Amino acid sequence: MKLVLKMDYLAQDSKSGRYRYRRRVPSELRNLINKREFSISLKTTDKLVALERYERVHRDVEAEIDAARSIDPADAKHRATLQTLRKHDLVPPLAKSLAPVTFAADPEKFRKFTDAALRAPDREFDQIIEAKFFGVQKPPVRLSKAVGAYLEEHKEADNERDLRKQTGLVVNLIKSITREADPIIDDINIDVAYSFRDTLRSKGLARGTIQRRINTIRAILNFAKKRFQLNGYENPFSGLEVAKTASDRRAKDSRLPLTVEEIQRCNPYVLSKNSDIADLWILMTFTGARRRELLGLEWQDVDLEHPVPHIIIRPNSIRGVKTDTSIRKVPFVGKALETISVRSKNVELNQASLKPVFSRYASTNGFNTASSLMTKAMKQAGVWQKITKVPYSLRHSHKDWMRRVAPEYWANLVHGHAQGGIAANYGGDDMLDQLACYIEKACRTAGVWDLW
């Protein structure tokens, strides 16, 4: 059977029969790649071998083209012009800029540029003449370049996924305020910073949310200033304050825990949603952990073989942690232990260590969906109240229960507020047995132990 190669850039020499990869360099990239064509011998006359080698060469060429396209056009032009000027010995090797060359200021240099332009190919002629009369300046750093470098620097961070989300939010707002598709960093000034803050405030966002957005754009701009040596740039978001209003104080002060009676009213509606939401509600009630901390669990974070079964709340591939002190171990007691044990029977733990415990909701969108479903259940039970009574109120309830039976240090260990302790040393005595005793006592004293 005759093999037909459908390869756009495959050519065969009519005399030698050897195959070659031939592809024109896109015109807008020629200055950067510094060639007009890719012409790479595949060193074979065999079609099957040519096919195998073609695919490898094609991937390499695609990667080179993609890398060139990722460079800002202004940067590409700047680099290509300097490369041409260095080639003709018109600028020092480390020069990044050039003032316009005039005959009055430097006749010898003026003639040197003219002679070089006359000897150069057409493409280089245009570069030399433009540099001669208009000079060469390093292009300004744009927001997209700063953001790209910032995210690349933090690509291994525990909170990379959330960082990308938050970065996208602040970048879109900066673009909206400046009315620029890709604003120059130097143009992001104090007026932009105040508009950024005031726009978020006008949308009704909480003070804490606004502060987080400011912190994100401030970090990006600080990184850009250092990375690209923007020595004269003053970050307008440094020191930008978000005044606390009466509504901020009311929102913080009015967050209330759920009473045992309210939890009992919610239970049938929560349990009717689906098994994931039902189990999540139970685990939140008995551990006091945050919703995202539980939805972000992987099976490697669940230890049911330990004398005191527990979860390890730590950064993983699904989510990061709120703070370093949020890293902790929390024992399972009562209904929580029964619930997680049942879930574990449906998976082979030795093969599923990196799989999510709540695979249906193990994403940012999933986190929000789960919250919506629990909120709906609370509304059906007539318990939900804006700001004051929400799913997160379960954590406030658990804190109140723990305060009644445990010293503050132990309660903080359970909820991730402590400095050091369990979070600082997984290899020492985690005191899980005592934590489990405190949690059980708290739940029994509160009256939630036998609600299920």
Secondary structure as UniProt FT lines:
FT   TURN            8..9
FT   STRAND          10..12
FT   TURN            14..16
FT   STRAND          19..24
FT   HELIX           27..29
FT   HELIX           30..33
FT   STRAND          37..41
FT   HELIX           47..69
FT   HELIX           73..87
FT   TURN            88..89
FT   TURN            93..94
FT   TURN            103..105
FT   HELIX           107..119
FT   HELIX           122..134
FT   HELIX           143..153
FT   TURN            154..156
FT   TURN            158..159
FT   HELIX           160..178
FT   HELIX           185..187
FT   HELIX           190..202
FT   TURN            203..204
FT   HELIX           207..227
FT   TURN            228..229
FT   TURN            231..232
FT   TURN            236..239
FT   HELIX           246..253
FT   HELIX           260..271
FT   TURN            272..273
FT   HELIX           275..287
FT   HELIX           291..295
FT   HELIX           299..301
FT   STRAND          302..303
FT   STRAND          310..313
FT   HELIX           324..326
FT   STRAND          328..331
FT   HELIX           334..344
FT   TURN            345..346
FT   TURN            349..351
FT   TURN            353..354
FT   TURN            357..358
FT   HELIX           359..361
FT   HELIX           364..380
FT   TURN            381..382
FT   TURN            386..388
FT   TURN            391..392
FT   HELIX           393..405
FT   HELIX           408..415
FT   HELIX           421..424
FT   TURN            426..427
FT   HELIX           432..446
FT   TURN            449..450
//
